[in-house]
Amino acid sequence: MIGWLTETALGKFISTFFISMVPVVELRLGLPYGIALGLDYPLALLAALLGNMVPVPFIIVYIQRVFAWLRRHWAGLNDMITRLENKAHLKGETVRKYGPLGLLIFVAIPLPGTGAWTGALVAALLNMRLRSAVPSILLGVCIAATIMTGLTFGVIHFI
């Protein structure tokens, strides 16, 4: 029934897109997943980039309101939200020091705890403007995609 997600080009594109939207794994898993499915590289790259970037403006604009709402309505989540904010502030030291360039570098490193989601959270908590944060995050995601492409094709070639 859902075999079309791995058997058709459209399904592969859509599944790559949605995997790339997932926090933590983001493009780091989405791009290799699309390539492993046999999706043409340009389509896998496009799906992973789009999927990774779609949540970014929403996170930057709304995450502080979402956190405030969650704290008001579910007090039990307060500790988790505080931990997320503290972690983002710690990771945001480079961003605070170097601004948009620091954000680009932070997002470009394809390791767990970095990436578009965390970069957007850091940008939001540092009150960065959308018009400076989004291009930095996009360029960082493109650099991460380049690194992941090299790693993916290197592993495929090695095997």
mmCIF file of the C-alpha atoms, coordinates in Angstrom:
data_MODEL
# 
_entry.id   MODEL 
# 
loop_
_atom_site.group_PDB 
_atom_site.id 
_atom_site.type_symbol 
_atom_site.label_atom_id 
_atom_site.label_alt_id 
_atom_site.label_comp_id 
_atom_site.label_asym_id 
_atom_site.label_entity_id 
_atom_site.label_seq_id 
_atom_site.pdbx_PDB_ins_code 
_atom_site.Cartn_x 
_atom_site.Cartn_y 
_atom_site.Cartn_z 
_atom_site.occupancy 
_atom_site.B_iso_or_equiv 
_atom_site.pdbx_formal_charge 
_atom_site.auth_seq_id 
_atom_site.auth_comp_id 
_atom_site.auth_asym_id 
_atom_site.auth_atom_id 
_atom_site.pdbx_PDB_model_num 
ATOM 1   C CA . MET A 1 1   ? 0.000  0.000  0.000  1.00 0.00 ? 1   MET A CA 1 
ATOM 2   C CA . ILE A 1 2   ? 2.747  2.500  0.849  1.00 0.00 ? 2   ILE A CA 1 
ATOM 3   C CA . GLY A 1 3   ? 5.341  0.763  -1.298 1.00 0.00 ? 3   GLY A CA 1 
ATOM 4   C CA . TRP A 1 4   ? 5.135  3.687  -3.707 1.00 0.00 ? 4   TRP A CA 1 
ATOM 5   C CA . LEU A 1 5   ? 7.210  5.682  -1.162 1.00 0.00 ? 5   LEU A CA 1 
ATOM 6   C CA . THR A 1 6   ? 10.248 3.594  -2.052 1.00 0.00 ? 6   THR A CA 1 
ATOM 7   C CA . GLU A 1 7   ? 9.331  2.429  -5.550 1.00 0.00 ? 7   GLU A CA 1 
ATOM 8   C CA . THR A 1 8   ? 8.466  5.616  -7.445 1.00 0.00 ? 8   THR A CA 1 
ATOM 9   C CA . ALA A 1 9   ? 10.555 8.726  -8.022 1.00 0.00 ? 9   ALA A CA 1 
ATOM 10  C CA . LEU A 1 10  ? 7.817  10.888 -6.471 1.00 0.00 ? 10  LEU A CA 1 
ATOM 11  C CA . GLY A 1 11  ? 7.610  8.622  -3.421 1.00 0.00 ? 11  GLY A CA 1 
ATOM 12  C CA . LYS A 1 12  ? 11.377 8.625  -2.992 1.00 0.00 ? 12  LYS A CA 1 
ATOM 13  C CA . PHE A 1 13  ? 11.398 12.424 -3.271 1.00 0.00 ? 13  PHE A CA 1 
ATOM 14  C CA . ILE A 1 14  ? 8.601  12.796 -0.718 1.00 0.00 ? 14  ILE A CA 1 
ATOM 15  C CA . SER A 1 15  ? 10.111 10.341 1.775  1.00 0.00 ? 15  SER A CA 1 
ATOM 16  C CA . THR A 1 16  ? 13.539 12.000 1.431  1.00 0.00 ? 16  THR A CA 1 
ATOM 17  C CA . PHE A 1 17  ? 11.868 15.390 1.953  1.00 0.00 ? 17  PHE A CA 1 
ATOM 18  C CA . PHE A 1 18  ? 10.090 14.296 5.135  1.00 0.00 ? 18  PHE A CA 1 
ATOM 19  C CA . ILE A 1 19  ? 13.072 12.449 6.618  1.00 0.00 ? 19  ILE A CA 1 
ATOM 20  C CA . SER A 1 20  ? 15.115 15.626 6.105  1.00 0.00 ? 20  SER A CA 1 
ATOM 21  C CA . MET A 1 21  ? 12.524 17.557 8.144  1.00 0.00 ? 21  MET A CA 1 
ATOM 22  C CA . VAL A 1 22  ? 13.035 15.390 11.232 1.00 0.00 ? 22  VAL A CA 1 
ATOM 23  C CA . PRO A 1 23  ? 15.084 17.066 13.986 1.00 0.00 ? 23  PRO A CA 1 
ATOM 24  C CA . VAL A 1 24  ? 18.473 15.546 14.813 1.00 0.00 ? 24  VAL A CA 1 
ATOM 25  C CA . VAL A 1 25  ? 18.734 13.423 11.628 1.00 0.00 ? 25  VAL A CA 1 
ATOM 26  C CA . GLU A 1 26  ? 17.748 16.171 9.161  1.00 0.00 ? 26  GLU A CA 1 
ATOM 27  C CA . LEU A 1 27  ? 19.726 16.258 5.911  1.00 0.00 ? 27  LEU A CA 1 
ATOM 28  C CA . ARG A 1 28  ? 22.466 14.085 7.457  1.00 0.00 ? 28  ARG A CA 1 
ATOM 29  C CA . LEU A 1 29  ? 20.153 11.101 7.029  1.00 0.00 ? 29  LEU A CA 1 
ATOM 30  C CA . GLY A 1 30  ? 17.752 12.396 4.366  1.00 0.00 ? 30  GLY A CA 1 
ATOM 31  C CA . LEU A 1 31  ? 20.328 12.843 1.607  1.00 0.00 ? 31  LEU A CA 1 
ATOM 32  C CA . PRO A 1 32  ? 22.038 9.445  1.998  1.00 0.00 ? 32  PRO A CA 1 
ATOM 33  C CA . TYR A 1 33  ? 18.579 7.866  2.320  1.00 0.00 ? 33  TYR A CA 1 
ATOM 34  C CA . GLY A 1 34  ? 17.404 9.382  -0.984 1.00 0.00 ? 34  GLY A CA 1 
ATOM 35  C CA . ILE A 1 35  ? 20.608 8.351  -2.740 1.00 0.00 ? 35  ILE A CA 1 
ATOM 36  C CA . ALA A 1 36  ? 20.399 4.829  -1.271 1.00 0.00 ? 36  ALA A CA 1 
ATOM 37  C CA . LEU A 1 37  ? 16.832 4.542  -2.596 1.00 0.00 ? 37  LEU A CA 1 
ATOM 38  C CA . GLY A 1 38  ? 18.163 5.240  -6.069 1.00 0.00 ? 38  GLY A CA 1 
ATOM 39  C CA . LEU A 1 39  ? 16.766 8.750  -6.367 1.00 0.00 ? 39  LEU A CA 1 
ATOM 40  C CA . ASP A 1 40  ? 18.805 10.753 -8.870 1.00 0.00 ? 40  ASP A CA 1 
ATOM 41  C CA . TYR A 1 41  ? 21.332 12.839 -6.971 1.00 0.00 ? 41  TYR A CA 1 
ATOM 42  C CA . PRO A 1 42  ? 19.945 16.274 -8.006 1.00 0.00 ? 42  PRO A CA 1 
ATOM 43  C CA . LEU A 1 43  ? 16.458 15.225 -6.872 1.00 0.00 ? 43  LEU A CA 1 
ATOM 44  C CA . ALA A 1 44  ? 17.756 13.704 -3.619 1.00 0.00 ? 44  ALA A CA 1 
ATOM 45  C CA . LEU A 1 45  ? 19.697 16.903 -2.940 1.00 0.00 ? 45  LEU A CA 1 
ATOM 46  C CA . LEU A 1 46  ? 16.689 19.120 -3.707 1.00 0.00 ? 46  LEU A CA 1 
ATOM 47  C CA . ALA A 1 47  ? 14.350 17.022 -1.535 1.00 0.00 ? 47  ALA A CA 1 
ATOM 48  C CA . ALA A 1 48  ? 16.827 16.999 1.369  1.00 0.00 ? 48  ALA A CA 1 
ATOM 49  C CA . LEU A 1 49  ? 17.541 20.741 1.139  1.00 0.00 ? 49  LEU A CA 1 
ATOM 50  C CA . LEU A 1 50  ? 13.867 21.685 0.924  1.00 0.00 ? 50  LEU A CA 1 
ATOM 51  C CA . GLY A 1 51  ? 12.874 19.304 3.700  1.00 0.00 ? 51  GLY A CA 1 
ATOM 52  C CA . ASN A 1 52  ? 15.630 20.572 5.957  1.00 0.00 ? 52  ASN A CA 1 
ATOM 53  C CA . MET A 1 53  ? 14.810 24.239 5.325  1.00 0.00 ? 53  MET A CA 1 
ATOM 54  C CA . VAL A 1 54  ? 10.989 24.227 5.532  1.00 0.00 ? 54  VAL A CA 1 
ATOM 55  C CA . PRO A 1 55  ? 10.841 24.277 9.361  1.00 0.00 ? 55  PRO A CA 1 
ATOM 56  C CA . VAL A 1 56  ? 13.555 26.943 9.758  1.00 0.00 ? 56  VAL A CA 1 
ATOM 57  C CA . PRO A 1 57  ? 11.530 30.178 9.388  1.00 0.00 ? 57  PRO A CA 1 
ATOM 58  C CA . PHE A 1 58  ? 8.739  28.763 11.550 1.00 0.00 ? 58  PHE A CA 1 
ATOM 59  C CA . ILE A 1 59  ? 11.193 27.839 14.304 1.00 0.00 ? 59  ILE A CA 1 
ATOM 60  C CA . ILE A 1 60  ? 12.837 31.271 14.219 1.00 0.00 ? 60  ILE A CA 1 
ATOM 61  C CA . VAL A 1 61  ? 9.531  33.156 14.297 1.00 0.00 ? 61  VAL A CA 1 
ATOM 62  C CA . TYR A 1 62  ? 7.407  30.980 16.578 1.00 0.00 ? 62  TYR A CA 1 
ATOM 63  C CA . ILE A 1 63  ? 9.542  28.812 18.890 1.00 0.00 ? 63  ILE A CA 1 
ATOM 64  C CA . GLN A 1 64  ? 9.656  31.304 21.758 1.00 0.00 ? 64  GLN A CA 1 
ATOM 65  C CA . ARG A 1 65  ? 5.858  31.645 21.629 1.00 0.00 ? 65  ARG A CA 1 
ATOM 66  C CA . VAL A 1 66  ? 5.491  27.863 21.479 1.00 0.00 ? 66  VAL A CA 1 
ATOM 67  C CA . PHE A 1 67  ? 7.791  27.467 24.490 1.00 0.00 ? 67  PHE A CA 1 
ATOM 68  C CA . ALA A 1 68  ? 5.826  30.103 26.447 1.00 0.00 ? 68  ALA A CA 1 
ATOM 69  C CA . TRP A 1 69  ? 2.525  28.425 25.553 1.00 0.00 ? 69  TRP A CA 1 
ATOM 70  C CA . LEU A 1 70  ? 3.828  25.001 26.548 1.00 0.00 ? 70  LEU A CA 1 
ATOM 71  C CA . ARG A 1 71  ? 5.069  26.367 29.872 1.00 0.00 ? 71  ARG A CA 1 
ATOM 72  C CA . ARG A 1 72  ? 1.651  27.874 30.603 1.00 0.00 ? 72  ARG A CA 1 
ATOM 73  C CA . HIS A 1 73  ? -0.351 24.805 29.627 1.00 0.00 ? 73  HIS A CA 1 
ATOM 74  C CA . TRP A 1 74  ? 1.983  21.925 30.551 1.00 0.00 ? 74  TRP A CA 1 
ATOM 75  C CA . ALA A 1 75  ? 4.112  22.900 33.509 1.00 0.00 ? 75  ALA A CA 1 
ATOM 76  C CA . GLY A 1 76  ? 5.676  19.426 33.432 1.00 0.00 ? 76  GLY A CA 1 
ATOM 77  C CA . LEU A 1 77  ? 7.495  20.373 30.224 1.00 0.00 ? 77  LEU A CA 1 
ATOM 78  C CA . ASN A 1 78  ? 9.186  23.381 31.825 1.00 0.00 ? 78  ASN A CA 1 
ATOM 79  C CA . ASP A 1 79  ? 12.369 21.479 32.743 1.00 0.00 ? 79  ASP A CA 1 
ATOM 80  C CA . MET A 1 80  ? 12.713 19.992 29.250 1.00 0.00 ? 80  MET A CA 1 
ATOM 81  C CA . ILE A 1 81  ? 12.187 23.393 27.608 1.00 0.00 ? 81  ILE A CA 1 
ATOM 82  C CA . THR A 1 82  ? 14.706 24.993 29.954 1.00 0.00 ? 82  THR A CA 1 
ATOM 83  C CA . ARG A 1 83  ? 17.269 22.289 29.084 1.00 0.00 ? 83  ARG A CA 1 
ATOM 84  C CA . LEU A 1 84  ? 16.668 22.897 25.356 1.00 0.00 ? 84  LEU A CA 1 
ATOM 85  C CA . GLU A 1 85  ? 17.091 26.634 25.802 1.00 0.00 ? 85  GLU A CA 1 
ATOM 86  C CA . ASN A 1 86  ? 20.249 26.214 27.887 1.00 0.00 ? 86  ASN A CA 1 
ATOM 87  C CA . LYS A 1 87  ? 21.744 23.810 25.350 1.00 0.00 ? 87  LYS A CA 1 
ATOM 88  C CA . ALA A 1 88  ? 20.926 26.234 22.520 1.00 0.00 ? 88  ALA A CA 1 
ATOM 89  C CA . HIS A 1 89  ? 22.475 29.127 24.458 1.00 0.00 ? 89  HIS A CA 1 
ATOM 90  C CA . LEU A 1 90  ? 25.672 27.114 25.052 1.00 0.00 ? 90  LEU A CA 1 
ATOM 91  C CA . LYS A 1 91  ? 25.870 26.163 21.384 1.00 0.00 ? 91  LYS A CA 1 
ATOM 92  C CA . GLY A 1 92  ? 25.079 29.744 20.484 1.00 0.00 ? 92  GLY A CA 1 
ATOM 93  C CA . GLU A 1 93  ? 28.279 31.196 21.947 1.00 0.00 ? 93  GLU A CA 1 
ATOM 94  C CA . THR A 1 94  ? 30.017 31.026 18.557 1.00 0.00 ? 94  THR A CA 1 
ATOM 95  C CA . VAL A 1 95  ? 26.944 32.484 16.898 1.00 0.00 ? 95  VAL A CA 1 
ATOM 96  C CA . ARG A 1 96  ? 26.784 35.272 19.471 1.00 0.00 ? 96  ARG A CA 1 
ATOM 97  C CA . LYS A 1 97  ? 30.463 36.053 18.879 1.00 0.00 ? 97  LYS A CA 1 
ATOM 98  C CA . TYR A 1 98  ? 30.500 35.888 15.053 1.00 0.00 ? 98  TYR A CA 1 
ATOM 99  C CA . GLY A 1 99  ? 26.855 36.579 14.143 1.00 0.00 ? 99  GLY A CA 1 
ATOM 100 C CA . PRO A 1 100 ? 25.524 35.207 10.848 1.00 0.00 ? 100 PRO A CA 1 
ATOM 101 C CA . LEU A 1 101 ? 28.938 33.767 9.886  1.00 0.00 ? 101 LEU A CA 1 
ATOM 102 C CA . GLY A 1 102 ? 29.062 31.860 13.168 1.00 0.00 ? 102 GLY A CA 1 
ATOM 103 C CA . LEU A 1 103 ? 25.549 30.545 12.512 1.00 0.00 ? 103 LEU A CA 1 
ATOM 104 C CA . LEU A 1 104 ? 26.580 29.407 9.014  1.00 0.00 ? 104 LEU A CA 1 
ATOM 105 C CA . ILE A 1 105 ? 29.607 27.538 10.389 1.00 0.00 ? 105 ILE A CA 1 
ATOM 106 C CA . PHE A 1 106 ? 27.560 25.983 13.196 1.00 0.00 ? 106 PHE A CA 1 
ATOM 107 C CA . VAL A 1 107 ? 24.926 24.663 10.789 1.00 0.00 ? 107 VAL A CA 1 
ATOM 108 C CA . ALA A 1 108 ? 27.493 23.496 8.219  1.00 0.00 ? 108 ALA A CA 1 
ATOM 109 C CA . ILE A 1 109 ? 29.068 20.938 10.548 1.00 0.00 ? 109 ILE A CA 1 
ATOM 110 C CA . PRO A 1 110 ? 27.085 17.726 9.912  1.00 0.00 ? 110 PRO A CA 1 
ATOM 111 C CA . LEU A 1 111 ? 27.242 16.330 13.439 1.00 0.00 ? 111 LEU A CA 1 
ATOM 112 C CA . PRO A 1 112 ? 24.461 15.550 15.920 1.00 0.00 ? 112 PRO A CA 1 
ATOM 113 C CA . GLY A 1 113 ? 23.498 18.667 17.842 1.00 0.00 ? 113 GLY A CA 1 
ATOM 114 C CA . THR A 1 114 ? 24.204 20.973 14.921 1.00 0.00 ? 114 THR A CA 1 
ATOM 115 C CA . GLY A 1 115 ? 22.143 21.613 11.815 1.00 0.00 ? 115 GLY A CA 1 
ATOM 116 C CA . ALA A 1 116 ? 19.206 23.677 10.668 1.00 0.00 ? 116 ALA A CA 1 
ATOM 117 C CA . TRP A 1 117 ? 16.870 22.919 13.598 1.00 0.00 ? 117 TRP A CA 1 
ATOM 118 C CA . THR A 1 118 ? 19.404 23.776 16.295 1.00 0.00 ? 118 THR A CA 1 
ATOM 119 C CA . GLY A 1 119 ? 20.696 26.709 14.248 1.00 0.00 ? 119 GLY A CA 1 
ATOM 120 C CA . ALA A 1 120 ? 17.157 28.077 13.943 1.00 0.00 ? 120 ALA A CA 1 
ATOM 121 C CA . LEU A 1 121 ? 16.603 27.612 17.683 1.00 0.00 ? 121 LEU A CA 1 
ATOM 122 C CA . VAL A 1 122 ? 19.862 29.415 18.446 1.00 0.00 ? 122 VAL A CA 1 
ATOM 123 C CA . ALA A 1 123 ? 18.924 32.224 16.035 1.00 0.00 ? 123 ALA A CA 1 
ATOM 124 C CA . ALA A 1 124 ? 15.505 32.563 17.680 1.00 0.00 ? 124 ALA A CA 1 
ATOM 125 C CA . LEU A 1 125 ? 16.896 32.633 21.221 1.00 0.00 ? 125 LEU A CA 1 
ATOM 126 C CA . LEU A 1 126 ? 19.512 35.207 20.185 1.00 0.00 ? 126 LEU A CA 1 
ATOM 127 C CA . ASN A 1 127 ? 16.763 37.279 18.542 1.00 0.00 ? 127 ASN A CA 1 
ATOM 128 C CA . MET A 1 128 ? 18.470 37.205 15.153 1.00 0.00 ? 128 MET A CA 1 
ATOM 129 C CA . ARG A 1 129 ? 16.455 38.689 12.347 1.00 0.00 ? 129 ARG A CA 1 
ATOM 130 C CA . LEU A 1 130 ? 14.887 36.250 9.918  1.00 0.00 ? 130 LEU A CA 1 
ATOM 131 C CA . ARG A 1 131 ? 16.534 37.941 6.939  1.00 0.00 ? 131 ARG A CA 1 
ATOM 132 C CA . SER A 1 132 ? 20.046 37.357 8.305  1.00 0.00 ? 132 SER A CA 1 
ATOM 133 C CA . ALA A 1 133 ? 19.438 33.972 9.947  1.00 0.00 ? 133 ALA A CA 1 
ATOM 134 C CA . VAL A 1 134 ? 17.733 32.142 7.053  1.00 0.00 ? 134 VAL A CA 1 
ATOM 135 C CA . PRO A 1 135 ? 20.458 32.805 4.431  1.00 0.00 ? 135 PRO A CA 1 
ATOM 136 C CA . SER A 1 136 ? 23.148 31.768 6.941  1.00 0.00 ? 136 SER A CA 1 
ATOM 137 C CA . ILE A 1 137 ? 21.286 28.583 7.758  1.00 0.00 ? 137 ILE A CA 1 
ATOM 138 C CA . LEU A 1 138 ? 20.646 27.856 4.059  1.00 0.00 ? 138 LEU A CA 1 
ATOM 139 C CA . LEU A 1 139 ? 24.327 28.249 3.189  1.00 0.00 ? 139 LEU A CA 1 
ATOM 140 C CA . GLY A 1 140 ? 25.263 26.097 6.182  1.00 0.00 ? 140 GLY A CA 1 
ATOM 141 C CA . VAL A 1 141 ? 22.814 23.409 5.044  1.00 0.00 ? 141 VAL A CA 1 
ATOM 142 C CA . CYS A 1 142 ? 24.310 23.557 1.528  1.00 0.00 ? 142 CYS A CA 1 
ATOM 143 C CA . ILE A 1 143 ? 27.813 23.062 2.947  1.00 0.00 ? 143 ILE A CA 1 
ATOM 144 C CA . ALA A 1 144 ? 26.558 20.178 5.115  1.00 0.00 ? 144 ALA A CA 1 
ATOM 145 C CA . ALA A 1 145 ? 24.935 18.694 1.986  1.00 0.00 ? 145 ALA A CA 1 
ATOM 146 C CA . THR A 1 146 ? 28.269 18.908 0.166  1.00 0.00 ? 146 THR A CA 1 
ATOM 147 C CA . ILE A 1 147 ? 30.015 17.128 3.041  1.00 0.00 ? 147 ILE A CA 1 
ATOM 148 C CA . MET A 1 148 ? 27.292 14.472 3.249  1.00 0.00 ? 148 MET A CA 1 
ATOM 149 C CA . THR A 1 149 ? 27.435 13.954 -0.517 1.00 0.00 ? 149 THR A CA 1 
ATOM 150 C CA . GLY A 1 150 ? 31.157 13.309 -0.334 1.00 0.00 ? 150 GLY A CA 1 
ATOM 151 C CA . LEU A 1 151 ? 30.733 10.947 2.598  1.00 0.00 ? 151 LEU A CA 1 
ATOM 152 C CA . THR A 1 152 ? 27.805 9.122  0.974  1.00 0.00 ? 152 THR A CA 1 
ATOM 153 C CA . PHE A 1 153 ? 29.510 8.581  -2.361 1.00 0.00 ? 153 PHE A CA 1 
ATOM 154 C CA . GLY A 1 154 ? 32.775 7.767  -0.599 1.00 0.00 ? 154 GLY A CA 1 
ATOM 155 C CA . VAL A 1 155 ? 31.093 5.014  1.394  1.00 0.00 ? 155 VAL A CA 1 
ATOM 156 C CA . ILE A 1 156 ? 29.256 3.724  -1.705 1.00 0.00 ? 156 ILE A CA 1 
ATOM 157 C CA . HIS A 1 157 ? 32.509 3.678  -3.677 1.00 0.00 ? 157 HIS A CA 1 
ATOM 158 C CA . PHE A 1 158 ? 34.336 1.994  -0.789 1.00 0.00 ? 158 PHE A CA 1 
ATOM 159 C CA . ILE A 1 159 ? 31.711 -0.766 -0.557 1.00 0.00 ? 159 ILE A CA 1 
# 
